[in-house]
Amino acid sequence: MSKYRHISAVRQINDMACWAASLKWWYKAAMSINASQTKLWDRYKARATQQGGMPDADMKYLINENGMYLHEFPNATSFTYDKVRDLLMCGPIYTAFTELGTNKRHVNVIYEISGDASWADVRAMEPQHRAHTGADWTGKHISRGLADYNSVGAVWAGVHRNNYYDWVSCFGEL
């Protein structure tokens, strides 16, 4: 999993492009494709709200449309250490979640988990990092508690579709 740390983080191109920046990074990490964030934004911006955020139904569409198998966690608390660990066997997880404290939807790509069921930390690519208030977005690899992802709302998680099907055919359902 540590191989993903060497893939440069992607900054989002505007305040609401976390989904596009994360998709660009996911393509690079999961499929070695260097996608254009601007082209991804242009392709899907009609599905975004006027503020640029992605409604849940459209986020699910985006995940399915881009070669991912969608795992829905309508209750965020069911996005557990065990589920994340198992999903990571299929590669990085494109993760749409509700931010703790703001109740806004956001997207990161989780690529590593440590700890156990009682306390877990994840490593993720965060496109919405800033060096300081008012600075441009830089994107960054971060470490944070799994509770930041699974405490409120719902979680939509996408993993590489072919890797998922290969896993299921060998070992059974995750």
C-alpha atoms as one frame of an Amber mdcrd trajectory, in Angstrom:
protein
   0.000   0.000   0.000   2.873   2.369   0.646   3.511   2.523  -3.107   0.628
   4.991  -3.373   2.443   7.547  -1.186   4.860   8.084  -4.064   2.119   9.251
  -6.429   1.951  13.033  -6.182  -1.140  14.392  -4.468  -3.531  16.325  -6.712
  -4.880  19.741  -5.808  -8.440  20.564  -6.718  -8.880  23.207  -9.432 -11.666
  25.053  -7.595 -13.569  25.000  -4.302 -15.905  22.182  -5.377 -13.631  19.980
  -7.495 -12.598  17.480  -4.807 -14.415  14.767  -6.761 -12.506  15.588  -9.983
  -9.087  15.861  -8.288  -9.663  12.612  -6.401 -10.790  10.890  -9.599  -7.637
  12.048 -11.392  -5.470  10.662  -8.569  -7.487   7.413  -8.393  -6.949   6.850
 -12.135  -3.182   7.244 -11.666  -3.049   5.000  -8.575  -5.466   2.281  -9.689
  -4.842   2.118 -13.430  -1.643   4.098 -14.179  -3.676   6.516 -16.315  -2.724
  10.187 -16.175  -6.189  11.714 -16.625  -6.817  15.440 -17.008  -8.680  16.951
 -14.036 -10.001  19.711 -16.309 -11.406  17.161 -18.766 -12.976  15.182 -15.925
 -14.497  18.415 -14.569 -15.828  19.333 -18.024 -17.289  15.854 -18.541 -19.212
  15.732 -15.246 -19.815  19.364 -14.246 -23.352  19.244 -15.691 -24.153  16.685
 -12.975 -22.848  18.989 -10.236 -24.958  21.488  -8.317 -24.718  25.207  -9.095
 -22.119  25.412  -6.322 -20.123  22.602  -7.994 -20.697  19.852  -5.442 -21.852
  16.435  -6.608 -25.303  15.171  -5.480 -25.371  11.611  -4.118 -27.088  10.023
  -7.142 -24.588  11.667  -9.472 -21.647  10.640  -7.282 -22.819   7.034  -7.530
 -23.112   7.435 -11.317 -19.587   8.892 -11.502 -18.174   5.965  -9.512 -19.894
   3.365 -11.709 -19.046   5.192 -14.949 -15.312   5.216 -14.190 -14.509   1.530
 -13.863 -15.274   1.219 -10.167 -17.457  -1.170  -8.239 -19.690   0.892  -5.939
 -20.027  -0.096  -2.291 -22.807   1.835  -0.572 -22.771   2.475   3.153 -26.050
   4.393   3.788 -25.122   4.387   7.472 -21.543   5.702   7.639 -20.748   3.676
  10.754 -20.914   0.498   8.644 -17.774   1.723   6.798 -15.643  -0.129   9.350
 -11.982  -1.006   9.764 -12.678  -4.525   8.469 -14.562  -3.232   5.401 -11.855
  -0.703   4.553  -9.113  -3.298   5.028 -10.951  -5.737   2.745 -11.720  -3.118
   0.078  -8.056  -2.080   0.014  -7.247  -5.563  -1.260  -8.782  -4.324  -4.541
  -6.668  -1.133  -4.587  -7.235   2.479  -3.519 -10.757   3.432  -2.422 -12.429
   6.470  -4.026 -14.361   7.655  -0.972 -17.291  10.105  -0.881 -18.226  10.938
   2.710 -19.821  13.587   4.924 -17.222  15.738   6.665 -17.413  15.619  10.418
 -18.168  19.081  11.794 -19.279  20.710   8.521 -21.804  18.129   7.253 -20.553
  18.837   3.723 -19.919  16.060   1.233 -16.277  15.558   0.313 -14.102  13.077
  -1.595 -10.696  11.588  -0.714  -8.913   8.466  -1.919  -8.021   6.085   0.911
  -5.026   3.868   0.203  -3.849   2.492   3.558  -5.261   1.597   6.974  -3.561
   0.787  10.266  -4.738   0.019  13.766  -7.669  -2.238  14.532 -11.443  -2.254
  14.913 -11.288  -0.150  18.094  -9.118   2.624  16.600  -7.980   2.952  13.012
  -5.992   5.521  11.067  -6.142   5.817   7.308  -3.776   7.383   4.816  -5.485
   9.223   2.012  -4.979  11.682  -0.799  -6.684  14.930   0.259  -7.186  17.388
  -2.641  -8.433  20.198  -0.386  -5.266  20.874   1.594  -3.929  24.431   1.919
  -0.578  25.456   3.361  -2.397  28.265   5.216  -5.732  30.071   5.133  -6.223
  31.876   1.848  -3.479  29.968   0.029  -4.128  27.964  -3.125  -5.092  24.314
  -2.828  -2.055  22.056  -2.880  -3.359  18.558  -2.287  -1.581  16.380   0.266
  -1.180  12.834   1.535  -2.748  12.826   4.994  -3.240  10.522   7.939  -6.462
  10.797   9.935  -8.749   8.671  12.028 -11.297   6.488  10.268 -13.883   8.226
  12.469 -13.448  11.326  10.270 -14.966   9.283   7.442 -17.551   7.096   9.145
 -19.189   9.212  11.849 -22.024  10.998  10.000 -24.130  10.599   6.879 -23.413
   7.985   4.246 -20.266   6.748   2.522 -19.992   5.763  -1.144 -16.816   3.813
  -1.855 -15.484   2.816  -5.254 -12.780   0.243  -5.964 -11.368  -0.915  -9.294
 -14.132  -3.046 -10.830 -11.915  -5.732 -12.393  -9.840  -6.133  -9.223 -13.067
  -6.512  -7.238 -14.476  -9.172  -9.597 -11.137 -11.016  -9.606 -11.140 -10.999
  -5.793 -14.724 -12.278  -5.564 -14.088 -15.065  -8.082 -11.088 -16.274  -6.038
 -12.164 -15.665  -2.453 -15.872 -14.835  -2.355 -17.774 -11.691  -1.445 -15.929
  -9.041   0.583
